[in-house]
Amino acid sequence: MELRWMTEELRVSLFAQRLGTAYPVSEKRIYAAMDAVEDATA
């Protein structure tokens, strides 16, 4: 669920920069979270 919200925050950071995000988010952070989920399920 957290990964989904990270992607939404990234969209906000890219397309509605004035709004800002709840926490720092980047593609690199999302990929790291995806790797963590993959490692946890493997």
N, CA, C and O atoms as a Tripos MOL2 file, in Angstrom:
@<TRIPOS>MOLECULE
protein
  168   167    42     0     0
PROTEIN
NO_CHARGES

@<TRIPOS>ATOM
      1 N           0.8260   -1.1900    0.0000 N.3       1 MET1
      2 CA          0.0000    0.0000    0.0000 C.3       1 MET1
      3 C           0.8760    1.2620    0.0000 C.2       1 MET1
      4 O           0.5770    2.2460   -0.6760 O.2       1 MET1
      5 N           1.9610    1.2030    0.7740 N.am      2 GLU2
      6 CA          2.8480    2.3610    0.8470 C.3       2 GLU2
      7 C           3.4580    2.6730   -0.5190 C.2       2 GLU2
      8 O           3.6370    3.8370   -0.8770 O.2       2 GLU2
      9 N           3.7690    1.6380   -1.2660 N.am      3 LEU3
     10 CA          4.3570    1.8200   -2.5920 C.3       3 LEU3
     11 C           3.3960    2.5620   -3.5180 C.2       3 LEU3
     12 O           3.8170    3.4020   -4.3130 O.2       3 LEU3
     13 N           2.1360    2.2560   -3.4130 N.am      4 ARG4
     14 CA          1.1380    2.9490   -4.2280 C.3       4 ARG4
     15 C           1.1270    4.4370   -3.9110 C.2       4 ARG4
     16 O           1.0790    5.2660   -4.8200 O.2       4 ARG4
     17 N           1.1720    4.7820   -2.6210 N.am      5 TRP5
     18 CA          1.1530    6.1940   -2.2440 C.3       5 TRP5
     19 C           2.4410    6.8960   -2.6450 C.2       5 TRP5
     20 O           2.4340    8.0900   -2.9470 O.2       5 TRP5
     21 N           3.5350    6.1650   -2.6470 N.am      6 MET6
     22 CA          4.7910    6.7620   -3.1010 C.3       6 MET6
     23 C           4.6780    7.1830   -4.5620 C.2       6 MET6
     24 O           5.1670    8.2450   -4.9490 O.2       6 MET6
     25 N           4.0350    6.3510   -5.3650 N.am      7 THR7
     26 CA          3.8830    6.7010   -6.7820 C.3       7 THR7
     27 C           2.9640    7.9100   -6.9450 C.2       7 THR7
     28 O           3.1850    8.7460   -7.8210 O.2       7 THR7
     29 N           1.9410    8.0040   -6.1090 N.am      8 GLU8
     30 CA          1.0540    9.1680   -6.1680 C.3       8 GLU8
     31 C           1.8060   10.4290   -5.7580 C.2       8 GLU8
     32 O           1.6290   11.4810   -6.3720 O.2       8 GLU8
     33 N           2.6340   10.3350   -4.7370 N.am      9 GLU9
     34 CA          3.4430   11.4730   -4.3010 C.3       9 GLU9
     35 C           4.4120   11.8930   -5.3970 C.2       9 GLU9
     36 O           4.6530   13.0850   -5.5910 O.2       9 GLU9
     37 N           4.9680   10.9240   -6.1130 N.am     10 LEU10
     38 CA          5.8660   11.2430   -7.2250 C.3      10 LEU10
     39 C           5.1140   11.9990   -8.3090 C.2      10 LEU10
     40 O           5.6330   12.9570   -8.8810 O.2      10 LEU10
     41 N           3.8980   11.5670   -8.5870 N.am     11 ARG11
     42 CA          3.0910   12.2780   -9.5870 C.3      11 ARG11
     43 C           2.8560   13.7200   -9.1620 C.2      11 ARG11
     44 O           2.9460   14.6370   -9.9790 O.2      11 ARG11
     45 N           2.5570   13.9170   -7.8880 N.am     12 VAL12
     46 CA          2.3590   15.2800   -7.3850 C.3      12 VAL12
     47 C           3.6440   16.0870   -7.5330 C.2      12 VAL12
     48 O           3.6150   17.2370   -7.9720 O.2      12 VAL12
     49 N           4.7650   15.4830   -7.1670 N.am     13 SER13
     50 CA          6.0290   16.2160   -7.2410 C.3      13 SER13
     51 C           6.3770   16.5990   -8.6770 C.2      13 SER13
     52 O           7.0460   17.6070   -8.9030 O.2      13 SER13
     53 N           5.9320   15.8100   -9.6410 N.am     14 LEU14
     54 CA          6.2390   16.1020  -11.0360 C.3      14 LEU14
     55 C           5.2570   17.0740  -11.6800 C.2      14 LEU14
     56 O           5.6630   17.9490  -12.4460 O.2      14 LEU14
     57 N           3.9720   16.9280  -11.3790 N.am     15 PHE15
     58 CA          2.9490   17.6830  -12.1020 C.3      15 PHE15
     59 C           2.2760   18.7910  -11.3060 C.2      15 PHE15
     60 O           1.6290   19.6550  -11.8980 O.2      15 PHE15
     61 N           2.4070   18.7940   -9.9980 N.am     16 ALA16
     62 CA          1.8030   19.8410   -9.1790 C.3      16 ALA16
     63 C           2.8230   20.2740   -8.1280 C.2      16 ALA16
     64 O           2.5950   20.1280   -6.9280 O.2      16 ALA16
     65 N           3.9250   20.7970   -8.5850 N.am     17 GLN17
     66 CA          5.0450   21.0860   -7.7090 C.3      17 GLN17
     67 C           4.7110   22.0730   -6.6010 C.2      17 GLN17
     68 O           5.3060   22.0150   -5.5250 O.2      17 GLN17
     69 N           3.7800   22.9680   -6.8420 N.am     18 ARG18
     70 CA          3.3940   23.9370   -5.8170 C.3      18 ARG18
     71 C           2.8080   23.2730   -4.5770 C.2      18 ARG18
     72 O           2.9690   23.7710   -3.4630 O.2      18 ARG18
     73 N           2.1370   22.1590   -4.7720 N.am     19 LEU19
     74 CA          1.5040   21.4820   -3.6430 C.3      19 LEU19
     75 C           2.5150   20.8760   -2.6910 C.2      19 LEU19
     76 O           2.3030   20.8560   -1.4780 O.2      19 LEU19
     77 N           3.6010   20.3890   -3.2310 N.am     20 GLY20
     78 CA          4.6010   19.7150   -2.4050 C.3      20 GLY20
     79 C           4.1430   18.3040   -2.0610 C.2      20 GLY20
     80 O           3.0180   17.9100   -2.3720 O.2      20 GLY20
     81 N           5.0230   17.5520   -1.4190 N.am     21 THR21
     82 CA          4.7080   16.1770   -1.0580 C.3      21 THR21
     83 C           4.8040   15.9960    0.4510 C.2      21 THR21
     84 O           5.4270   16.8010    1.1430 O.2      21 THR21
     85 N           4.1890   14.9460    0.9500 N.am     22 ALA22
     86 CA          4.1870   14.6780    2.3860 C.3      22 ALA22
     87 C           5.5760   14.2640    2.8770 C.2      22 ALA22
     88 O           5.9240   14.5110    4.0310 O.2      22 ALA22
     89 N           6.3610   13.6410    2.0130 N.am     23 TYR23
     90 CA          7.7060   13.2080    2.3540 C.3      23 TYR23
     91 C           8.5260   13.1620    1.0750 C.2      23 TYR23
     92 O           7.9610   13.1180   -0.0170 O.2      23 TYR23
     93 N           9.8550   13.1710    1.1930 N.am     24 PRO24
     94 CA         10.6880   13.1360   -0.0100 C.3      24 PRO24
     95 C          10.4360   11.8560   -0.8130 C.2      24 PRO24
     96 O          10.3720   10.7610   -0.2560 O.2      24 PRO24
     97 N          10.2980   12.0140   -2.1000 N.am     25 VAL25
     98 CA         10.0370   10.8670   -2.9650 C.3      25 VAL25
     99 C          10.7720   11.0710   -4.2880 C.2      25 VAL25
    100 O          10.8810   12.1880   -4.7930 O.2      25 VAL25
    101 N          11.2680    9.9710   -4.8300 N.am     26 SER26
    102 CA         11.9510   10.0050   -6.1240 C.3      26 SER26
    103 C          11.8050    8.6360   -6.7640 C.2      26 SER26
    104 O          11.3790    7.6720   -6.1280 O.2      26 SER26
    105 N          12.1690    8.5750   -8.0400 N.am     27 GLU27
    106 CA         12.1320    7.2860   -8.7270 C.3      27 GLU27
    107 C          13.0590    6.2920   -8.0380 C.2      27 GLU27
    108 O          12.7290    5.1130   -7.9020 O.2      27 GLU27
    109 N          14.2070    6.7700   -7.6100 N.am     28 LYS28
    110 CA         15.1820    5.9020   -6.9530 C.3      28 LYS28
    111 C          14.5970    5.3000   -5.6690 C.2      28 LYS28
    112 O          14.7840    4.1130   -5.4010 O.2      28 LYS28
    113 N          13.8970    6.1060   -4.8860 N.am     29 ARG29
    114 CA         13.2760    5.6080   -3.6510 C.3      29 ARG29
    115 C          12.1860    4.5780   -3.9550 C.2      29 ARG29
    116 O          12.0400    3.5870   -3.2390 O.2      29 ARG29
    117 N          11.4290    4.8200   -5.0160 N.am     30 ILE30
    118 CA         10.3650    3.8830   -5.3880 C.3      30 ILE30
    119 C          10.9660    2.5540   -5.8320 C.2      30 ILE30
    120 O          10.4840    1.4910   -5.4410 O.2      30 ILE30
    121 N          12.0160    2.6090   -6.6460 N.am     31 TYR31
    122 CA         12.6550    1.3700   -7.0760 C.3      31 TYR31
    123 C          13.2350    0.6100   -5.8880 C.2      31 TYR31
    124 O          13.1650   -0.6190   -5.8430 O.2      31 TYR31
    125 N          13.8050    1.3330   -4.9300 N.am     32 ALA32
    126 CA         14.3430    0.6800   -3.7350 C.3      32 ALA32
    127 C          13.2280    0.0130   -2.9400 C.2      32 ALA32
    128 O          13.4080   -1.0930   -2.4280 O.2      32 ALA32
    129 N          12.0800    0.6710   -2.8320 N.am     33 ALA33
    130 CA         10.9400    0.0840   -2.1220 C.3      33 ALA33
    131 C          10.4200   -1.1420   -2.8620 C.2      33 ALA33
    132 O          10.0260   -2.1270   -2.2370 O.2      33 ALA33
    133 N          10.4180   -1.0850   -4.1910 N.am     34 MET34
    134 CA          9.9820   -2.2380   -4.9740 C.3      34 MET34
    135 C          10.9260   -3.4170   -4.7560 C.2      34 MET34
    136 O          10.4870   -4.5600   -4.6290 O.2      34 MET34
    137 N          12.2190   -3.1310   -4.7140 N.am     35 ASP35
    138 CA         13.1990   -4.1930   -4.4520 C.3      35 ASP35
    139 C          12.9930   -4.7980   -3.0670 C.2      35 ASP35
    140 O          13.1070   -6.0110   -2.8910 O.2      35 ASP35
    141 N          12.6910   -3.9560   -2.0920 N.am     36 ALA36
    142 CA         12.4680   -4.4400   -0.7280 C.3      36 ALA36
    143 C          11.2510   -5.3470   -0.6820 C.2      36 ALA36
    144 O          11.2810   -6.3710    0.0020 O.2      36 ALA36
    145 N          10.1860   -5.0040   -1.3870 N.am     37 VAL37
    146 CA          8.9920   -5.8430   -1.4310 C.3      37 VAL37
    147 C           9.3160   -7.1620   -2.1080 C.2      37 VAL37
    148 O           8.9090   -8.2250   -1.6410 O.2      37 VAL37
    149 N          10.0430   -7.0910   -3.2000 N.am     38 GLU38
    150 CA         10.4190   -8.3170   -3.9190 C.3      38 GLU38
    151 C          11.2720   -9.2340   -3.0520 C.2      38 GLU38
    152 O          11.0770  -10.4500   -3.0500 O.2      38 GLU38
    153 N          12.2200   -8.6520   -2.3110 N.am     39 ASP39
    154 CA         13.0790   -9.4420   -1.4340 C.3      39 ASP39
    155 C          12.2670  -10.0750   -0.2910 C.2      39 ASP39
    156 O          12.5530  -11.1980    0.1240 O.2      39 ASP39
    157 N          11.2780   -9.3680    0.2050 N.am     40 ALA40
    158 CA         10.4680   -9.8570    1.3110 C.3      40 ALA40
    159 C           9.5810  -11.0240    0.8820 C.2      40 ALA40
    160 O           9.2730  -11.9010    1.6890 O.2      40 ALA40
    161 N           9.1740  -11.0350   -0.3760 N.am     41 THR41
    162 CA          8.2870  -12.0760   -0.8590 C.3      41 THR41
    163 C           9.0410  -13.2730   -1.4370 C.2      41 THR41
    164 O           8.4590  -14.3300   -1.6800 O.2      41 THR41
    165 N          10.3300  -13.0910   -1.6500 N.am     42 ALA42
    166 CA         11.1270  -14.1830   -2.2470 C.3      42 ALA42
    167 C          11.5800  -15.1840   -1.2130 C.2      42 ALA42
    168 O          12.2560  -16.1560   -1.5500 O.2      42 ALA42
@<TRIPOS>BOND
     1     1     2 1
     2     2     3 1
     3     3     4 2
     4     3     5 am
     5     5     6 1
     6     6     7 1
     7     7     8 2
     8     7     9 am
     9     9    10 1
    10    10    11 1
    11    11    12 2
    12    11    13 am
    13    13    14 1
    14    14    15 1
    15    15    16 2
    16    15    17 am
    17    17    18 1
    18    18    19 1
    19    19    20 2
    20    19    21 am
    21    21    22 1
    22    22    23 1
    23    23    24 2
    24    23    25 am
    25    25    26 1
    26    26    27 1
    27    27    28 2
    28    27    29 am
    29    29    30 1
    30    30    31 1
    31    31    32 2
    32    31    33 am
    33    33    34 1
    34    34    35 1
    35    35    36 2
    36    35    37 am
    37    37    38 1
    38    38    39 1
    39    39    40 2
    40    39    41 am
    41    41    42 1
    42    42    43 1
    43    43    44 2
    44    43    45 am
    45    45    46 1
    46    46    47 1
    47    47    48 2
    48    47    49 am
    49    49    50 1
    50    50    51 1
    51    51    52 2
    52    51    53 am
    53    53    54 1
    54    54    55 1
    55    55    56 2
    56    55    57 am
    57    57    58 1
    58    58    59 1
    59    59    60 2
    60    59    61 am
    61    61    62 1
    62    62    63 1
    63    63    64 2
    64    63    65 am
    65    65    66 1
    66    66    67 1
    67    67    68 2
    68    67    69 am
    69    69    70 1
    70    70    71 1
    71    71    72 2
    72    71    73 am
    73    73    74 1
    74    74    75 1
    75    75    76 2
    76    75    77 am
    77    77    78 1
    78    78    79 1
    79    79    80 2
    80    79    81 am
    81    81    82 1
    82    82    83 1
    83    83    84 2
    84    83    85 am
    85    85    86 1
    86    86    87 1
    87    87    88 2
    88    87    89 am
    89    89    90 1
    90    90    91 1
    91    91    92 2
    92    91    93 am
    93    93    94 1
    94    94    95 1
    95    95    96 2
    96    95    97 am
    97    97    98 1
    98    98    99 1
    99    99   100 2
   100    99   101 am
   101   101   102 1
   102   102   103 1
   103   103   104 2
   104   103   105 am
   105   105   106 1
   106   106   107 1
   107   107   108 2
   108   107   109 am
   109   109   110 1
   110   110   111 1
   111   111   112 2
   112   111   113 am
   113   113   114 1
   114   114   115 1
   115   115   116 2
   116   115   117 am
   117   117   118 1
   118   118   119 1
   119   119   120 2
   120   119   121 am
   121   121   122 1
   122   122   123 1
   123   123   124 2
   124   123   125 am
   125   125   126 1
   126   126   127 1
   127   127   128 2
   128   127   129 am
   129   129   130 1
   130   130   131 1
   131   131   132 2
   132   131   133 am
   133   133   134 1
   134   134   135 1
   135   135   136 2
   136   135   137 am
   137   137   138 1
   138   138   139 1
   139   139   140 2
   140   139   141 am
   141   141   142 1
   142   142   143 1
   143   143   144 2
   144   143   145 am
   145   145   146 1
   146   146   147 1
   147   147   148 2
   148   147   149 am
   149   149   150 1
   150   150   151 1
   151   151   152 2
   152   151   153 am
   153   153   154 1
   154   154   155 1
   155   155   156 2
   156   155   157 am
   157   157   158 1
   158   158   159 1
   159   159   160 2
   160   159   161 am
   161   161   162 1
   162   162   163 1
   163   163   164 2
   164   163   165 am
   165   165   166 1
   166   166   167 1
   167   167   168 2
@<TRIPOS>SUBSTRUCTURE
     1 MET1         2 RESIDUE 1 A MET
     2 GLU2         6 RESIDUE 1 A GLU
     3 LEU3        10 RESIDUE 1 A LEU
     4 ARG4        14 RESIDUE 1 A ARG
     5 TRP5        18 RESIDUE 1 A TRP
     6 MET6        22 RESIDUE 1 A MET
     7 THR7        26 RESIDUE 1 A THR
     8 GLU8        30 RESIDUE 1 A GLU
     9 GLU9        34 RESIDUE 1 A GLU
    10 LEU10       38 RESIDUE 1 A LEU
    11 ARG11       42 RESIDUE 1 A ARG
    12 VAL12       46 RESIDUE 1 A VAL
    13 SER13       50 RESIDUE 1 A SER
    14 LEU14       54 RESIDUE 1 A LEU
    15 PHE15       58 RESIDUE 1 A PHE
    16 ALA16       62 RESIDUE 1 A ALA
    17 GLN17       66 RESIDUE 1 A GLN
    18 ARG18       70 RESIDUE 1 A ARG
    19 LEU19       74 RESIDUE 1 A LEU
    20 GLY20       78 RESIDUE 1 A GLY
    21 THR21       82 RESIDUE 1 A THR
    22 ALA22       86 RESIDUE 1 A ALA
    23 TYR23       90 RESIDUE 1 A TYR
    24 PRO24       94 RESIDUE 1 A PRO
    25 VAL25       98 RESIDUE 1 A VAL
    26 SER26      102 RESIDUE 1 A SER
    27 GLU27      106 RESIDUE 1 A GLU
    28 LYS28      110 RESIDUE 1 A LYS
    29 ARG29      114 RESIDUE 1 A ARG
    30 ILE30      118 RESIDUE 1 A ILE
    31 TYR31      122 RESIDUE 1 A TYR
    32 ALA32      126 RESIDUE 1 A ALA
    33 ALA33      130 RESIDUE 1 A ALA
    34 MET34      134 RESIDUE 1 A MET
    35 ASP35      138 RESIDUE 1 A ASP
    36 ALA36      142 RESIDUE 1 A ALA
    37 VAL37      146 RESIDUE 1 A VAL
    38 GLU38      150 RESIDUE 1 A GLU
    39 ASP39      154 RESIDUE 1 A ASP
    40 ALA40      158 RESIDUE 1 A ALA
    41 THR41      162 RESIDUE 1 A THR
    42 ALA42      166 RESIDUE 1 A ALA
